[in-house]
Amino acid sequence: MKEHERILKYQFDSYCKKVIKRTACRLLKINKNRLDHEQSIDSLININYNSHSFNYDGEDLLEELLKLDKCSIAILIAYYVHGMTCAEIAELMKTTPQRISYLKNKAIGRLRINLKEKEI
């Protein structure tokens, strides 16, 4: 019986080592991916943005935002202000993430068109 217990102990130790090794490899991969996609705040501040894309007055933007329907406003606020994902918003609004993404993009498109018309 002692031989059987020794074999079981060896198998368990081997299994634990495999789990630890795989977990460590997975964590290293996740960390590497995160570091590959990170940018420092300093590098983001130094980016030269196209001045044309930021020449709107906050009041103009607010005025155009208020012309949108309440659902679109709620989606834009949840997404851009609260940092929620489309899936999280969809769960709250009891719809699909695809529908939220569509409505968000449609609202942004309407804002873009209205602001361009106002500029002319």
C-alpha positions in Angstrom: 0.0 0.0 0.0 2.9 2.4 0.7 4.0 2.0 -2.9 0.5 3.0 -4.1 0.5 6.1 -1.8 4.0 7.1 -3.0 2.8 6.9 -6.6 -0.3 9.0 -5.8 1.8 11.6 -4.0 4.1 11.8 -7.0 1.2 12.1 -9.4 -0.4 14.9 -7.3 2.9 16.7 -7.1 3.4 16.5 -10.8 -0.2 17.7 -11.4 0.4 20.7 -9.0 3.6 21.6 -10.8 1.8 21.6 -14.2 -1.0 23.8 -12.9 1.5 26.3 -11.4 3.6 26.3 -14.6 0.6 26.9 -16.9 -0.8 29.6 -14.6 2.5 31.4 -14.5 2.9 31.2 -18.3 -0.7 32.5 -18.7 0.0 35.4 -16.3 3.2 36.3 -18.1 1.4 36.3 -21.4 -1.4 38.5 -20.1 1.2 40.9 -18.5 3.2 41.0 -21.8 0.1 41.8 -23.8 -0.9 44.5 -21.4 2.5 46.1 -21.5 2.6 46.0 -25.3 -0.6 48.0 -25.5 0.1 50.5 -22.7 1.2 54.0 -23.4 2.4 56.5 -20.8 0.3 59.6 -20.1 3.3 61.8 -21.2 3.3 60.2 -24.6 -0.4 60.8 -25.0 -0.1 64.4 -24.0 2.7 65.1 -26.6 0.6 63.8 -29.5 -0.2 66.5 -32.0 -3.9 66.3 -32.7 -5.4 67.7 -35.9 -6.7 71.1 -34.9 -9.7 70.7 -37.1 -11.0 67.8 -35.0 -11.1 69.9 -31.8 -12.4 73.3 -32.9 -15.9 73.0 -31.4 -17.1 75.1 -28.5 -18.4 73.1 -25.6 -21.7 74.9 -25.9 -22.1 73.9 -29.5 -21.5 70.3 -28.6 -23.9 70.4 -25.6 -26.6 72.0 -27.8 -26.2 69.2 -30.4 -26.2 66.5 -27.7 -29.4 67.8 -26.3 -31.0 67.4 -29.7 -30.5 63.7 -29.5 -33.1 61.3 -28.1 -32.8 60.4 -24.4 -31.7 56.8 -25.2 -28.8 58.0 -27.3 -27.8 60.5 -24.7 -27.9 57.8 -22.0 -25.7 55.5 -24.1 -23.1 58.2 -24.8 -22.9 59.2 -21.2 -22.6 55.6 -20.0 -20.0 54.8 -22.6 -17.8 58.0 -22.5 -18.4 59.4 -19.1 -18.8 56.3 -16.9 -16.5 54.1 -19.1 -19.0 51.3 -19.4 -18.7 48.7 -22.2 -21.5 48.1 -24.7 -22.2 44.8 -23.0 -22.7 46.5 -19.6 -25.0 49.1 -21.1 -26.9 46.4 -23.0 -27.5 44.5 -19.8 -28.9 47.7 -18.1 -31.1 48.5 -21.1 -32.1 44.9 -21.7 -30.9 44.7 -25.3 -27.9 43.3 -27.2 -24.4 44.8 -27.2 -24.6 45.0 -31.0 -27.7 47.2 -30.7 -26.0 49.5 -28.2 -22.9 49.7 -30.5 -25.2 50.6 -33.4 -27.1 53.2 -31.5 -23.8 54.7 -30.1 -22.3 54.9 -33.6 -25.5 56.3 -35.1 -25.6 59.1 -32.4 -21.9 60.0 -33.0 -22.6 60.1 -36.7 -25.6 62.5 -36.1 -23.4 64.7 -33.9 -20.7 64.8 -36.5 -23.1 65.8 -39.3 -24.8 68.4 -37.2 -21.5 70.0 -36.0 -20.1 70.1 -39.6 -23.3 71.7 -40.8 -23.1 74.3 -38.0 -19.5 75.0 -38.9 -20.4 75.9 -42.5 
